[in-house]
C-alpha cells in the first residue's frame, strides 16, 4: 500500500513520542487544551506503519533498503 520510508531510529522515536503524548492525554484530565495531546496518534501511526505521507511528498527516505 504505502512504501516504507521511515528508518529504524526514526520509527522508534516516533513511537515513543506518540505514546508519551497519548499518555499525557490520559494523565491530565483537567488540562485546558487536553485534546492537543491527541496529535500523538500521528507519530504513533506513522511509526507503526513505517510510512510517512509527508516524507513521500518531500522525497525523504530514512529507511535503508538492502539491494
N, CA, C and O atoms as a GROMACS GRO file, in nm:
protein
  268
    1UNK      N    1   0.083  -0.118   0.000
    1UNK     CA    2   0.000   0.000   0.000
    1UNK      C    3   0.088   0.125   0.000
    1UNK      O    4   0.094   0.196  -0.100
    2UNK      N    5   0.156   0.152   0.109
    2UNK     CA    6   0.250   0.263   0.116
    2UNK      C    7   0.391   0.207   0.117
    2UNK      O    8   0.416   0.101   0.175
    3UNK      N    9   0.482   0.277   0.055
    3UNK     CA   10   0.620   0.233   0.059
    3UNK      C   11   0.682   0.274   0.191
    3UNK      O   12   0.650   0.380   0.245
    4UNK      N   13   0.770   0.191   0.242
    4UNK     CA   14   0.835   0.220   0.369
    4UNK      C   15   0.940   0.328   0.347
    4UNK      O   16   1.030   0.312   0.264
    5UNK      N   17   0.928   0.436   0.421
    5UNK     CA   18   1.025   0.544   0.409
    5UNK      C   19   1.069   0.597   0.546
    5UNK      O   20   1.128   0.704   0.555
    6UNK      N   21   1.040   0.521   0.652
    6UNK     CA   22   1.079   0.560   0.787
    6UNK      C   23   1.177   0.455   0.839
    6UNK      O   24   1.145   0.337   0.848
    7UNK      N   25   1.297   0.501   0.874
    7UNK     CA   26   1.402   0.412   0.922
    7UNK      C   27   1.381   0.365   1.064
    7UNK      O   28   1.285   0.406   1.130
    8UNK      N   29   1.470   0.280   1.112
    8UNK     CA   30   1.456   0.216   1.242
    8UNK      C   31   1.460   0.318   1.356
    8UNK      O   32   1.371   0.317   1.442
    9UNK      N   33   1.560   0.404   1.359
    9UNK     CA   34   1.572   0.501   1.468
    9UNK      C   35   1.457   0.602   1.462
    9UNK      O   36   1.399   0.636   1.565
   10UNK      N   37   1.425   0.648   1.343
   10UNK     CA   38   1.314   0.741   1.324
   10UNK      C   39   1.183   0.677   1.372
   10UNK      O   40   1.101   0.742   1.436
   11UNK      N   41   1.166   0.551   1.342
   11UNK     CA   42   1.046   0.477   1.380
   11UNK      C   43   1.036   0.466   1.533
   11UNK      O   44   0.928   0.487   1.588
   12UNK      N   45   1.145   0.433   1.599
   12UNK     CA   46   1.145   0.420   1.745
   12UNK      C   47   1.111   0.553   1.811
   12UNK      O   48   1.032   0.559   1.905
   13UNK      N   49   1.172   0.661   1.760
   13UNK     CA   50   1.144   0.794   1.817
   13UNK      C   51   0.998   0.831   1.798
   13UNK      O   52   0.935   0.885   1.890
   14UNK      N   53   0.944   0.804   1.682
   14UNK     CA   54   0.803   0.836   1.656
   14UNK      C   55   0.710   0.758   1.750
   14UNK      O   56   0.614   0.815   1.802
   15UNK      N   57   0.739   0.632   1.773
   15UNK     CA   58   0.655   0.550   1.860
   15UNK      C   59   0.662   0.601   2.004
   15UNK      O   60   0.560   0.611   2.072
   16UNK      N   61   0.782   0.634   2.051
   16UNK     CA   62   0.798   0.684   2.188
   16UNK      C   63   0.726   0.818   2.206
   16UNK      O   64   0.657   0.838   2.305
   17UNK      N   65   0.743   0.908   2.111
   17UNK     CA   66   0.677   1.039   2.120
   17UNK      C   67   0.526   1.023   2.115
   17UNK      O   68   0.454   1.089   2.190
   18UNK      N   69   0.477   0.937   2.028
   18UNK     CA   70   0.333   0.914   2.018
   18UNK      C   71   0.274   0.858   2.146
   18UNK      O   72   0.169   0.903   2.191
   19UNK      N   73   0.342   0.760   2.205
   19UNK     CA   74   0.295   0.702   2.330
   19UNK      C   75   0.300   0.805   2.442
   19UNK      O   76   0.209   0.811   2.525
   20UNK      N   77   0.406   0.886   2.447
   20UNK     CA   78   0.420   0.988   2.551
   20UNK      C   79   0.307   1.091   2.541
   20UNK      O   80   0.250   1.131   2.642
   21UNK      N   81   0.276   1.134   2.420
   21UNK     CA   82   0.168   1.232   2.403
   21UNK      C   83   0.032   1.174   2.440
   21UNK      O   84  -0.049   1.241   2.503
   22UNK      N   85   0.008   1.050   2.402
   22UNK     CA   86  -0.119   0.988   2.438
   22UNK      C   87  -0.127   0.962   2.588
   22UNK      O   88  -0.236   0.970   2.646
   23UNK      N   89  -0.014   0.931   2.652
   23UNK     CA   90  -0.012   0.915   2.797
   23UNK      C   91  -0.042   1.049   2.864
   23UNK      O   92  -0.111   1.053   2.966
   24UNK      N   93   0.008   1.158   2.809
   24UNK     CA   94  -0.023   1.290   2.861
   24UNK      C   95  -0.171   1.320   2.852
   24UNK      O   96  -0.227   1.386   2.940
   25UNK      N   97  -0.235   1.274   2.747
   25UNK     CA   98  -0.379   1.292   2.731
   25UNK      C   99  -0.455   1.220   2.841
   25UNK      O  100  -0.550   1.273   2.898
   26UNK      N  101  -0.413   1.098   2.869
   26UNK     CA  102  -0.481   1.017   2.970
   26UNK      C  103  -0.453   1.068   3.111
   26UNK      O  104  -0.542   1.066   3.197
   27UNK      N  105  -0.331   1.114   3.135
   27UNK     CA  106  -0.290   1.150   3.270
   27UNK      C  107  -0.327   1.293   3.311
   27UNK      O  108  -0.311   1.329   3.427
   28UNK      N  109  -0.376   1.374   3.220
   28UNK     CA  110  -0.413   1.512   3.256
   28UNK      C  111  -0.558   1.540   3.216
   28UNK      O  112  -0.584   1.610   3.118
   29UNK      N  113  -0.652   1.486   3.292
   29UNK     CA  114  -0.793   1.501   3.255
   29UNK      C  115  -0.847   1.643   3.270
   29UNK      O  116  -0.949   1.676   3.209
   30UNK      N  117  -0.782   1.728   3.348
   30UNK     CA  118  -0.834   1.863   3.369
   30UNK      C  119  -0.756   1.971   3.295
   30UNK      O  120  -0.778   2.090   3.319
   31UNK      N  121  -0.666   1.933   3.208
   31UNK     CA  122  -0.585   2.030   3.133
   31UNK      C  123  -0.674   2.107   3.036
   31UNK      O  124  -0.764   2.049   2.975
   32UNK      N  125  -0.651   2.237   3.021
   32UNK     CA  126  -0.740   2.318   2.936
   32UNK      C  127  -0.734   2.279   2.787
   32UNK      O  128  -0.837   2.280   2.719
   33UNK      N  129  -0.617   2.246   2.737
   33UNK     CA  130  -0.605   2.208   2.596
   33UNK      C  131  -0.565   2.061   2.585
   33UNK      O  132  -0.474   2.027   2.511
   34UNK      N  133  -0.632   1.977   2.658
   34UNK     CA  134  -0.602   1.834   2.665
   34UNK      C  135  -0.611   1.768   2.528
   34UNK      O  136  -0.533   1.676   2.500
   35UNK      N  137  -0.700   1.809   2.444
   35UNK     CA  138  -0.721   1.747   2.314
   35UNK      C  139  -0.599   1.758   2.224
   35UNK      O  140  -0.586   1.680   2.129
   36UNK      N  141  -0.509   1.854   2.250
   36UNK     CA  142  -0.388   1.868   2.169
   36UNK      C  143  -0.296   1.747   2.183
   36UNK      O  144  -0.217   1.719   2.093
   37UNK      N  145  -0.306   1.677   2.295
   37UNK     CA  146  -0.226   1.556   2.314
   37UNK      C  147  -0.263   1.447   2.213
   37UNK      O  148  -0.183   1.357   2.187
   38UNK      N  149  -0.381   1.455   2.157
   38UNK     CA  150  -0.425   1.354   2.061
   38UNK      C  151  -0.345   1.358   1.931
   38UNK      O  152  -0.354   1.266   1.850
   39UNK      N  153  -0.266   1.463   1.912
   39UNK     CA  154  -0.178   1.469   1.795
   39UNK      C  155  -0.077   1.354   1.800
   39UNK      O  156  -0.014   1.322   1.700
   40UNK      N  157  -0.062   1.292   1.917
   40UNK     CA  158   0.027   1.177   1.932
   40UNK      C  159  -0.014   1.057   1.848
   40UNK      O  160   0.066   0.965   1.827
   41UNK      N  161  -0.136   1.057   1.799
   41UNK     CA  162  -0.182   0.949   1.712
   41UNK      C  163  -0.102   0.948   1.582
   41UNK      O  164  -0.072   0.841   1.528
   42UNK      N  165  -0.066   1.065   1.532
   42UNK     CA  166   0.004   1.076   1.404
   42UNK      C  167   0.143   1.012   1.410
   42UNK      O  168   0.172   0.925   1.328
   43UNK      N  169   0.232   1.052   1.504
   43UNK     CA  170   0.363   0.987   1.506
   43UNK      C  171   0.355   0.839   1.542
   43UNK      O  172   0.435   0.759   1.494
   44UNK      N  173   0.260   0.803   1.626
   44UNK     CA  174   0.245   0.662   1.661
   44UNK      C  175   0.204   0.580   1.539
   44UNK      O  176   0.260   0.473   1.514
   45UNK      N  177   0.108   0.629   1.463
   45UNK     CA  178   0.062   0.557   1.344
   45UNK      C  179   0.171   0.548   1.238
   45UNK      O  180   0.191   0.442   1.179
   46UNK      N  181   0.241   0.659   1.214
   46UNK     CA  182   0.346   0.655   1.112
   46UNK      C  183   0.463   0.569   1.155
   46UNK      O  184   0.530   0.508   1.072
   47UNK      N  185   0.489   0.564   1.285
   47UNK     CA  186   0.594   0.478   1.335
   47UNK      C  187   0.558   0.331   1.323
   47UNK      O  188   0.643   0.248   1.288
   48UNK      N  189   0.434   0.298   1.352
   48UNK     CA  190   0.391   0.158   1.342
   48UNK      C  191   0.380   0.111   1.197
   48UNK      O  192   0.406  -0.006   1.168
   49UNK      N  193   0.343   0.201   1.106
   49UNK     CA  194   0.329   0.163   0.965
   49UNK      C  195   0.460   0.175   0.888
   49UNK      O  196   0.470   0.124   0.776
   50UNK      N  197   0.560   0.241   0.946
   50UNK     CA  198   0.689   0.267   0.880
   50UNK      C  199   0.673   0.346   0.750
   50UNK      O  200   0.753   0.333   0.658
   51UNK      N  201   0.570   0.427   0.745
   51UNK     CA  202   0.545   0.508   0.627
   51UNK      C  203   0.491   0.644   0.668
   51UNK      O  204   0.402   0.653   0.753
   52UNK      N  205   0.546   0.749   0.609
   52UNK     CA  206   0.505   0.886   0.640
   52UNK      C  207   0.467   0.956   0.510
   52UNK      O  208   0.547   0.963   0.417
   53UNK      N  209   0.344   1.006   0.504
   53UNK     CA  210   0.296   1.074   0.383
   53UNK      C  211   0.375   1.202   0.356
   53UNK      O  212   0.403   1.234   0.241
   54UNK      N  213   0.409   1.275   0.460
   54UNK     CA  214   0.487   1.398   0.444
   54UNK      C  215   0.625   1.367   0.386
   54UNK      O  216   0.673   1.440   0.299
   55UNK      N  217   0.688   1.261   0.433
   55UNK     CA  218   0.817   1.220   0.377
   55UNK      C  219   0.803   1.188   0.228
   55UNK      O  220   0.892   1.222   0.149
   56UNK      N  221   0.694   1.125   0.190
   56UNK     CA  222   0.672   1.092   0.049
   56UNK      C  223   0.658   1.218  -0.036
   56UNK      O  224   0.711   1.224  -0.147
   57UNK      N  225   0.587   1.317   0.016
   57UNK     CA  226   0.569   1.442  -0.059
   57UNK      C  227   0.699   1.519  -0.075
   57UNK      O  228   0.726   1.576  -0.181
   58UNK      N  229   0.780   1.519   0.030
   58UNK     CA  230   0.906   1.593   0.027
   58UNK      C  231   1.016   1.514  -0.043
   58UNK      O  232   1.110   1.573  -0.097
   59UNK      N  233   1.006   1.383  -0.042
   59UNK     CA  234   1.107   1.299  -0.105
   59UNK      C  235   1.214   1.251  -0.009
   59UNK      O  236   1.325   1.218  -0.051
   60UNK      N  237   1.183   1.247   0.120
   60UNK     CA  238   1.278   1.200   0.219
   60UNK      C  239   1.257   1.051   0.243
   60UNK      O  240   1.143   1.004   0.245
   61UNK      N  241   1.367   0.978   0.261
   61UNK     CA  242   1.360   0.837   0.292
   61UNK      C  243   1.469   0.805   0.394
   61UNK      O  244   1.588   0.809   0.360
   62UNK      N  245   1.431   0.773   0.518
   62UNK     CA  246   1.530   0.739   0.620
   62UNK      C  247   1.545   0.588   0.634
   62UNK      O  248   1.623   0.541   0.717
   63UNK      N  249   1.472   0.513   0.555
   63UNK     CA  250   1.478   0.367   0.560
   63UNK      C  251   1.589   0.318   0.468
   63UNK      O  252   1.591   0.349   0.349
   64UNK      N  253   1.680   0.241   0.525
   64UNK     CA  254   1.787   0.185   0.445
   64UNK      C  255   1.739   0.057   0.380
   64UNK      O  256   1.704  -0.039   0.448
   65UNK      N  257   1.736   0.057   0.249
   65UNK     CA  258   1.688  -0.058   0.173
   65UNK      C  259   1.808  -0.140   0.128
   65UNK      O  260   1.902  -0.087   0.069
   66UNK      N  261   1.803  -0.271   0.156
   66UNK     CA  262   1.911  -0.359   0.113
   66UNK      C  263   1.890  -0.396  -0.033
   66UNK      O  264   1.780  -0.433  -0.075
   67UNK      N  265   1.997  -0.385  -0.109
   67UNK     CA  266   1.988  -0.418  -0.252
   67UNK      C  267   2.054  -0.550  -0.280
   67UNK      O  268   2.056  -0.595  -0.395
   0.00000   0.00000   0.00000
